[in-house]
Every structure is written in structure tokens, then in C-alpha cells.
Amino acid sequence: MKLFPSKYFTIELREDRVATLEELKRNTKLTDNLISSYTDKKFIGKVNDSGFKIISSEIGRGAVCIFTGELQDSLGELEIRIHNAFKVMFSILLSYPLIGFGIIAYNQGFEKAIKFLPILIIFLLFIRFVFIELSFRFISKSGLNKLTKTLGIKTRHNNGYN
């Protein structure tokens, strides 16, 4: 099990690679920085001759997931993962139970801290499997639906969920 989830897909396009990437370029604010900003486009990121690396242009939650794709003719590979900036923020959030354990151990002794350990572990698991997992699932699904409409993806096969 990985700390941060990701998804992998094999996609089949309705049109060829060149037409699909041109459509994506028309709907993408082209920039090297994957940072949310106000735009009338659907995506923000890089699109080149063989693939793309984009985020959704929704302010706030659009930058949580990065969509990376490599296309060959009418087939391609798509990876959805959490943006590195959000990995840092989620890591800080995941460290709170460990910091809490250390503070309790320092102030009240190790024996009292052991009593709080099950609560801290449950809190840690809640952050990982409820907060991070559900936010990734919802945000990646909405971004994938938007990407499917824009690229004209005919079929997609899930190659794994890590």
C-alpha cells in the first residue's frame, strides 16, 4: 500500500493522436507551472506532440490531481496522481498524530502516551483512508470526466489503483 493513491488507465481515443492533442491544446492554458489560476480554459499545464501533463482549472481543488498522458495513434496511457504540493500538505497533516504522541510523552510520560496510542493510530488511519482517499477519488473522477469529454476518449481500462 502506498501512502498517496494514484490511478493508471489505458485509453482508446475516438480520433487520432494529433487531432486529440490539438483539441486539448485549445482547452488548456499552456504553462510550465501546474498552479491553479483563473482562466476560461478547462485545464492548465503542458501539451506536447506525444502527451500532456495537466491539472483541472477549478480553483482550489483542481490542482490536487495531476493528469499525465502519453498517446500513440489512437491508444494511450493515463496516470492520475496527487500533486507534490498537496503531498507535502497531506504529509504535514499525517504528522499531527505523531507530534501529538511526542507531546503527550514529553509532558505526561511515556506510560500515559501509550494509553493514547490507539486513538492516535485511529486518527492517522482516518486521515489516510477517509480524508486523503475520498478527496482523491472525488477530485480525480470529476477531472477524468472532464478529460474524457475533451479528449473524446472512447473507452478506458483501469490498469490499477495504488
N, C-alpha and C positions, 0 to 999 in steps of 0.2 A: 504494500500500500504506500502510495506517495502522499506527501504532506499536502500538496496542492493538486487538485484534479485537472485533467486535460482530456480532450476527445480527439479521435482520429477518424476520418471518413475517406472513402473512395467515392468520387463523384463522377457522374456522367452528364455531359452538357448537351443542351439542345442544339447549339450551334458549334462552330469550330472555335479553337482557342483564340484566334486573332479577333474575331467579332465579339467574343465574350469579354476579352480584356479591354477592348475599346469601349464597350458598354460600361464596364467597371470604372474606367478612367473618367467617363462622363459623369459618373455618380460619386466620384471621390475627390476630396480636396487633397491634392498631391502635396505631400510634405515628408521630410525625413523624420520628423518628430511625431511620435504617437501620443499626442496630448489632445484632450478634449478642447474644442473651441467652437464658437458659434459659426455655423455655416449652413448654407441651403442644400448642401450635398448630403447623401446618406452615410458616407464613410469618410475617414481621414486616414491617410497613410501613403504607402508606396505601391505602385503598379509598374511592373516591367514587362519585357517581352515573353517571359515564361511563367510569371506568377505574381503574387501580391503578398503584402503584409499590411493589414488594415485593422482599424478599430471602428466601432459604430460611432456616429457623430452625436449621439444622445449625450447631452451634458450631464455629468455626474456618474451615471452607471455605464455609459457607453465604452469607456476606456478600461473597464475591468477585464474584458476578454480581448485577446489578440487573435485574429484570424489570419493564418498563414497558408497560402495555397501554391501548389506547383501544378501547372497544366501542361498536358501533351495532347495535341489534337482535340479529341472530344472527351478525354478522360483526365482525371486529376486527383491529387491528394490534398486533403484539407486537414489542418491541425487547429484546434481551438485550445488556448491555454490562458492562464491568468497573467496579466501584465506584471512586469517586475516591480513597478512602483506599488502595486497592490499586494504583491507578495511580501514586501517589506512591511507594509501596514498590517497585514494579517499576521505576520511573524511577531510583531510587537504585541498585538492583541493576544496571541498564543502564549507569550511570555508572562503575561499577568498572573496566571496561577502559580508559576514557578517563583516569581517575585514575591507573591503573597506567602508562599510556603517559607521562603527565606526570611521574610519579615517576622512571621509568627515564630519561627525557630529562634531568631535573634532576640526578640522581645520576651517570649514566654517559655523558651526552652524547647529542645528537640522533642521531648515527650509529648508536649501539648501540640506541637506541629504535626506529629504523626496522627493524632486524632482528626485533624482537619484534612489529611491527605486524601481520603475518599471523596470528599466534597470538591477538593481542588482538581482531582482527576476527572470527576463528572463534569465540572465546568470546562476543563480542557477539551474533553470529548464533545461537549455541546458546541463549543466554538468551532471545532473542526468539522463535525459531521452535520450540524444543523446550519450554523451561520455561513460558513465558507461554502459548503457543498450546495446548499439550496440557492444561495446567491449566484454561484457559478452556473447551476442548471438553468435557472430562470433567465439570466442575462445572456448566456450562450444560446439558449433556444430562441429568444427574440432576435438576436443578431443573426443567427443561422437562417431564420425565416426571411429576414430582410435580404440576406445574401443570396438565398435561393431564388427569390423573385428577381433580384437584379441580374444575377448571372444566368438565369434560365437553366437551373440545374434540373435535369430530368429525373434522375434517381440518385440516391446517396445510400451507401452501405456503411454501417458503423463498424469500424475496424478495432474498436477498443475504447474503453473508458477507464482512465487511470486516476 
